[in-house]
Amino acid sequence: MNDKTLYAQILGITTPWEVSEVELNLTDSEVKVRINYNSSQGYCPECGKAFSVYDYREERSWRHLDTCQMITTLISKVPRIKCLEHGVKTVNTPWSEANSRTTMMFERFAIDLLLASKNQTKVSEILRVSFDVLHHIMEKAVKRGLLNREERNIEYLGIDEKSMKKGHNYITVLSDTKEHCVIEVGETRTTSASKSLLNKGLSANQKKQIKAVSMDMWQGFMNAVKEELPEASIVHDKFHIIKYLNEAVDKTRRAEARELQKNNNRTLIKTKHIFLKKKENMTENQLTRFQEIQEMNLKTSQAWMAKENFKEFFNSETINDGKFFFAEWYNDVKERSLTKMIKVGQMLIKHSEGLLNYIKHNIDNSIAEWINGKIQEIKTIGRGFRNFENFRTAILFFLGKLSLYPQSSQ
């Protein structure tokens, strides 16, 4: 078997395509494979009809998988035909997609390496291609995946924000809580941006099927869901609610610490992390100090207990149970004059429908938070992203559960 026959078989080259030459350059560690088109006819890539060859494009090259650690490049002049319906079109090649500078085999391998490592810089070094070439492969893969994504039935969504850069620079992530994947990513978190996100990520039919959306109490998210998914329930995420309660505990601690310090009482100094931890996660010393403070019955201890007690709300079996529990809890924090907790209670009263909807649908942003952690990992490994589109591409590539591989054009 000669080199031309070998590469024809490796590349899947068949008539009318033919490997005409294999050039080995040991100095540059490169193999160049030239491919000719031997036919007077070609097929329109739009309609598939046969037409006479109109002319040939300029000679082009495609990066292929390495041959024995040597960079392998395919070179060819691809013919064009003049379709009666679609005009002058370039014939499809069996080794690459249209307007690509890499072969489909190379792209598949690059995608596999990226999914395994999540490190674009390292993969570009391994494959010996520029970062831009690799990113172009990712962009194509995401566009391909979104175009071919199956329109599945989605009942529950999660909407959450994620910081992109320092300061108030946010993106909004729309996720499928059942499939544990990102549906779409939007720039900023305004009402209009959130509406656009829902319309971009969901078809008209899918929008009708949504039962509930889990989210924070951000007004932009709520407005968007009410307008675009009027039949869906808004469920306020329990993890965000616990976060507000934790913040109320810490504000109570700080205020009380200042009052105690006026009398040289340093009981609450450097105790922030103790009151933010679960008891089972405390060290022995932290637990001892925590118990000592609890015995003093400070406002901070009472606020912490109120926060812990509120968690039982999420175990309510009926809406009425939830309403009764919340009323009892709110009355208790008012009687104890826990001002920071009262403010959280007032906020929850304002958003009582979304709070009670948790009992009905039992969904939260736990998947969205897990996705946020993965997004942070992508961001950290990538050492940040220059712009939103690059960030969106990376998120959908790694977390969109898309069909990323190129399909044969033949």
N, C-alpha and C positions, 0 to 999 in steps of 0.2 A: 504494500500500500504506500503510495507516494504522499507527499505533504498536502497536495491539493485535494486528494481524495479524503485524507484524514480530516482536514478542516471542513470540507463539505459535509461530512457526516457529523462532526461535532456541532457545527452551526445549523444543521438541518437544511442545508442549501440544496434545492432541487431545481430542475428545469422550470422556467427558462433562465434561472440564475445559475451562475457557474463560477467556481473559484478558479481564477486565471493565473494567480501567482502568489507564492508565499515567500516573503523576503525576511531573512533573519539578520538583524543588526546587533552583533555581540557587544560592540562598543557602547551603544546606547541602551543595551538590554531591552530590545524591542522586536516584536514580530509584527510585520505588516501583511495583512491578508487582502489581496485585491479581488474584487468580485465584479463580474460582467453580467449584463443582461442580454441574453441571446434570443430575442424574439422581435418581430415587427409589430406585435400587438401587446396591449396592456389593459388593465381593468381599472375603471373609475373607482376611487376609494369611497365615493358617495353612494352610487347606485349599483356598482358591481358589473356594469355593462362593459363589453370589450370594444376597444377602439384602436386605431393605428397609433403607433408611437409618434408623437408630435415633435419632440426634441428631448435632449438630455440636460439635466441640471448640472451645474458645475460639480467637480469632484468633491466629495465630502468624506469625512472620517467619523468613525464611531468607536468609542472605547469599549473593549470587550474584557471578559475575565482573563486574568494573567495565564500565560502558558509557561509552566515551570519557572515561576517567579519573574517571568519577562512580560513587560507591558505588551498587550496585544491590541492592535488597532485594525479595524475593518475599513477598507477604502473602496468607494464605488461612485460611479456616475449613474444616478437614478433617473429612469426615463419619465417623461410626462406624456399624458394623452390629452386630447381635446374632446371632452364630452359634449354632446349636443345640448344637454340640459344644464350641466354644472360648469362648463368652460374648461380651461386648462388646469389639470390637476396632476400632482405627483403620484406615481404609482406607489402602493404600499410595499415595504420591504419585509421579508420574513424574519429579520433579526432585530428590528426596532420599531417603535411607534413613530408616528409622524412628528417632524420637527424636533427629534431627539438627537442628542450627541452621544448617547450611550446605548448599548444593546439591552434588550429585555432581560437577558441572562445576568448581565452586570447589575441592572437595576434590582432584580430580585435578590441578588446576593447582598447588595448594599442595604436594602430594606431589612433583610434578616440580621445583618450586623448592627444596624441602628436599633432595632427592636430589642436585641440582646444587650446592648451596652448603654443605650440612650445618650451616647456621647458623640456628637457630630464631629468634633475636632479630632478625636481619636480615630474614628472610622475613616475620615478623609485622609489621615496619615497612613492608615493600614492599606487603603485602596489606592493611595498615591494619586488622588485627584484633589482639586481645589475645594475649599469649603463651599463656594458658590455652586459648583457642579453638584455636590452632594445635596445642598439645600434645594436645588432645582428638582432633583429626584424626589425629595420629600414633598414639595409643592405639587408635582404631578401626581404623586401617589394619593395625596389627600383629595385633590380635585376628582381623580378617578373614583376614589372610594365614596365620596359624597354623591357623585353622579349615579353610581351603581348601587347605592344603599337601598336595601329593601324597605318598603314602607310598612313597617310592623305596627301592631297595635300597642300604643303606649297609654297607660292609665295614670301613672304617677310621675310627676316631675320634681326636680329640685332646682332652685335658683339660688345661686350664691355669688358673692363677690370675691375677688382675689386681687391683691395689689400687684401691679406690674413693675412699678418703679417706686422710689422713695417719694414720700408726700402723698397727696390725695390723687393718685393715678391708679384707677381701678379698671379691671375687666369684669364682665359678668359671664358666669358659666352656667349653661343649661344642661342638666344631666337627666338621664333615665335611671330612676332609683331601682328598678327591677333588673335591668341589664348591666348596671354598674359601669356606665360609660358616658362620655361627653357627647351631647347631641350637637351643640353649637357654642361658639364663643363670641361675645359682643364687646365692643369697645365702649367704655364708660358704663354708668349704671343709672342713667336718666330714664324717665318714663318712655320717651321716644326711642331710645336705644334698646330698652327692654322689649318694647313692642316689636321692633324690627327683628330682634333676636328670636322671638317666638314665631314670627312669620317666616323667618329664614330657616329655622330648624325644623318646623313642623308643616305638614301639608294641611290643607283645609279639612280633609277628612280626619286626620290625626287630632286636630284641635278640638273636634267635636267629641272625641273619645276620652279626653283628659278628665279624670274624676277629681283630682286634687293636686295642688302644688305646694311644696314645703319651702318656706322662705323665712328670712328675717323680717322685721317690721319696717323695712325700708319702703318709703312711700312710693318710690318709682317702680319697684317690683309689684306692689299691690295694685297700683293704677293700671299697669300694663296687663296684668292677669285679668282684672275686672273688665277691661275693654276687649281684649283679644280672646279670652277664654271665659265668657260670662257664665257658663254652666259649671265651671270647675270651682271647687272649694279652696279657699286659702287656708293653709295650715301653718301656724307660726312654729318654727323649729324649736324643739325643747332644749337643744344645746345652746342656742342663742339666749333663750330665757334664763337658763342656769347661769350663763355668762353675765347677764344683767344682775342677777341675784348675787353672784360672787363680787361684782363691782360694788354693789350696795354694802356688802359685808366689809369690804376693804375701805370704803369711804367712811363707814361707821367707825372702824378701827382707827383710822387716821385722825378723825375728829376727837375721838375719846382719848387717844394717845396724847394729843396736844393739851387736853384738859388735865389729864393726870400729871403731865410734866410740869404743870404750874406748881404742883405740890411735890416736885422732885420724885414722882412715881414713874419709873421706867418699865413698868410691867409689860406694856404693849410694844415697846421698842424692838424692832427687828423680828416682828412676828407675822409679817405679811404672808410669807409662804406657808406658814403653819395653818392659817385659816383658809388658804386656797387649796390645801391638800386634802385628799380623802384620808380618814383616820388609818385605814389599812396601809396607806403608803408612807406614813410618817415614820421617821427614825425613832429609836427608843427615847432619845433625849427630847425630840420634838413632841412626842406623845406625852411624856411626863410634864413638860411645860404647858402643853395644851390643857391637860387635866387640871393643873394648878390654876390656870386662868379661868377655866369653866367653873370652878368652885367659888370664884369671886363674884360670879353672876353679873359680869359687866355687860353693857349694851352690846359690845362686840360679840360676846358669847351668845346673847339672845338673838342677835341678827344671824349668826352662823346657824343656830338651831332652826330659825325660821326658814332659812335657805334649805336646810336639810329636810325639814318637814314638807316643804313645797313639792319635793320630788315625788311624794305620794300622789299628787294630783294626776300624774301620768299613768297611774295604775287604776284610775277611775273606770268603772265598767259601763256607766251610762252618762249621758249629758247631765241629767239631774244630780247624779253623784258628784260630777265635776263642779257643778254650780254650788252645791252645798259645801263641798270641801273648800272651794275658793273663798266663799263668804266667811266661813269659820276662820280660815287662815288670815284673811284681810282684817277681820275684827281683832284677831289676836295681836297683829303687829301694830294696829292703831292703839289698842289698850296699853301696849308696852312702849308707845311713843317712839317706835323705831322709824325715824323720819325718812331715812334712805330706803328702807323696805317699803314704806308707804308710797313713795314715789314710783317704785317699780310696780306696786299693786295698782296704782292709778293708771299707769301705762297699760297694764294687762286688762283692766276694765275697759279702757278705750278700744282695745283690740280683742275683746272677749270672744267674738265669733271665731276668729282665727285660732285662739287658744283652745276653745271647746271643740273645734273641728279635729284636733288631734285625737280626741277620744273616738270620733266617728271613723277616721281613716287610719289612725295609728302609723303615720309616716313621719319621718324627720329628715334632717340633713346629714345623717351619719354617713351616707354614701357620698354626698357632696363634700363633706369634710375630709373623707378618705381621698377623694379626687383632688381636693385642694392640697393635701399632703404630697400626692404624686406630682402635681403641677409645680410645687415648690422644689421637688427633687429635680425635675426637668430644668427649672430655672437656675438652680444652683449648679448643676453639672454644665449647663450651657453658659454659665457666668453672665446671665442676663440676656436680654434680647434688645436689638436696636430699635425695633418698631413693633406695633401691634400685630401686623400681618404675619411676621415671622414667629411671634409667640403663639398666635392662633394656629398656624400650621403645625408647630411642634406639639401643641396640646392635642389636636385632632389626630395627628399621626400616631402618637403613643397611647392616647386614651379614648379614641373615638370608636374602637372596635370596627374599623373600616376594612373593606377588601382592598388592600393597597397594591397588590401585584399587577404588573402590566399583563394585558391579554394579547395573545398572538393575533396578528393582523391577517393571517391567512386562514 
